[in-house]
Amino acid sequence: MRAARRTLLALTLVIALAVVPLAGCSSTDGGESTDNGTDEAKEPYRIGAVLSMTGTYAGLGEPEKNALEMEVARINEDGGVNGHPIEIIYEDDATDADTAVAATSRLIDKEGVLAIIGATGTGGTMAMRGEINRAGIPQISPAGGTVITGDFDPLVFQTPWSNSLVVPYTLDYIAEQGISKIGIIADSGGFGADGLAVLEANLADAGLEAVATEAFNAGDTDMSAQLTKIQGAGAEAVVMWTAGKEASIIATNMKDLGMTIPLYGSHGNARVEFIEGAGAAAEGFRFAAGKILIPEAYGDTTEAYQVALDFIDRYSAEYGKAPDTFAGHAYDALHITVNAMSTLDEDFTAAELRDAIEATTGFVGIGGTFTYGADDHNGMTADDLVMYEVKDGTWVLAE
C-alpha cells in the first residue's frame, strides 16, 4: 500500500514539473506565445509628456494628463500603432521652466522617447527647445503662446489657438461692444508676456487704446493695487491675460473694489477652476476659446461635433466631469503624433516622424481642424474660435 502511494506521488511530481515550462511559455515576458502562435510582443513607441501637474498651471496639467491616459488606453486596446503599443512617460515640470528643461533631458537621454508633448505653459515649452534641437525629435506643445510657432522651429508644433489668433478676435469683439479704452493686466510669465506683446501690437487695428497696463507674478495673491490704477485711468473694460490660478483672484479683487466695468480674458481661462475660484465675481466674464465647451457650436451635423461628443462622453464617464479645452489640446497632440506614426514604416526615424506630423492635413480634432505646413506649425484659424460668457455659474455662448 505504501509502495503504491510512493508511486502515485512520484507520478504527480513528474506531471507538475512538466507543466512548469509550459506555463512559462505562455507568459507575457516577451517569450513566444504557445496558445495562439503569434509573434512576441512588439516594443512600445515611447512618447514623453512634460506637464504641469503641480504649480500655478496644475489646473491645466491635470486634464491634459487625464486625456493622454484615457486615449493611450483606447489606442492600445485597438492594437496600438502597427502592433506597437503606445507608452507615455510623464514628467511634472511644476510650472517651472528650468524643471521643464531637466525633465526633457531625462526623457531624451534615459527614456529614449520618440517625441515629446509639452510643456503645459509657454515658458516651459520655449525653455525645452534647446534639448529638443539637441536630440532632433519633434515637440508638440499644448501651450498657447504665439512665440511657440511664431519663432519658427521645424521640430516644434502646437495644438491650441495661439495668441496671434485669439487676441485680434478678442479685441475686435470688445470694440464691437462700443468700448474704446481698456486696461490690461497680464502675468509676467511666458504666456502673459507673449499675450501682452500681441495685445499691444493689435490695439490700433481694433480701434482701441490701452489707458493702463499692469503686470503681476505667478503666486501673487492680491492685484488690487494694479486694478485701482486701471480704474483711475478711466478704462471702460479690463483685459486680463493669464492662464494661471491668479485669474480668479483678479475677478474677485475687481468685485471687492466695486469695479463694474466688464472683464475679458484669454483662452487660458477656459476652465471650471476659474469659475469655482471666482464665484459670483466670475459672472459676466468673457473669453474666446474653442468650441468643446459647448459642442453644439461645431454644428450638430459636422464630423467635429461627433468627435467632440465621443470624447466628452468617454472623458465624463472616466473622470466624473466634462473635459475642458486643455484636455482637448492634449488629445489633439497625442492623436496628431500617433496618426503620423501610423503612416510610417515600423523603424521610422525622428526626422521621418517630424515630416509626417508636418504633413498633417484636415485632422479633425477637439480644438478644430488642423492643417500644418512647412511654414505653419499651428494649423488653426479664427474660424475655430467662439466667444463665451460666464452666466449663472457656467459658460454660455456670448451674444
Number of C-alpha atoms within 10 A of each C-alpha: 6 7 8 9 10 11 11 11 11 12 11 12 11 10 10 11 10 11 11 10 10 12 10 14 15 15 13 11 11 13 13 17 18 14 9 8 8 9 11 12 15 12 12 15 20 19 23 24 30 30 31 27 22 16 17 19 23 20 20 29 28 17 25 28 22 17 24 23 14 16 20 20 14 12 15 16 10 11 12 20 20 13 15 16 21 19 18 21 14 17 21 20 29 21 26 20 21 15 18 28 23 15 21 28 19 15 23 21 10 9 14 16 22 23 26 28 26 31 31 31 31 26 24 28 29 24 20 24 19 13 16 21 15 10 17 18 21 27 29 28 31 31 30 31 27 25 20 26 22 14 9 13 15 17 23 25 26 28 28 31 27 26 27 22 20 27 26 19 20 26 22 16 16 22 16 12 8 9 17 18 20 29 24 24 24 23 24 17 22 23 28 27 19 25 27 26 14 20 22 15 13 17 20 12 10 17 15 18 15 21 18 20 19 18 18 18 14 17 11 11 13 14 21 16 11 19 25 14 16 23 23 10 16 13 22 19 22 25 25 25 28 27 29 25 24 24 26 20 19 23 27 21 22 22 16 11 12 10 16 11 15 18 23 24 23 24 27 26 26 23 19 16 15 21 23 14 17 21 15 16 22 25 19 19 19 27 27 27 25 27 24 27 22 15 18 16 16 21 12 12 9 10 13 24 22 16 15 24 17 12 23 22 14 16 21 13 11 13 13 10 12 18 24 19 25 28 26 27 28 32 27 27 24 23 17 22 24 20 15 20 20 14 15 15 10 13 7 12 14 17 13 18 23 23 17 18 24 26 14 18 14 12 17 17 22 30 26 28 18 22 19 20 15 9 13 16 25 25 24 21 16 17 11 19 23 21 19 25 20 19 17 12 17 14 22 15 17 15 6
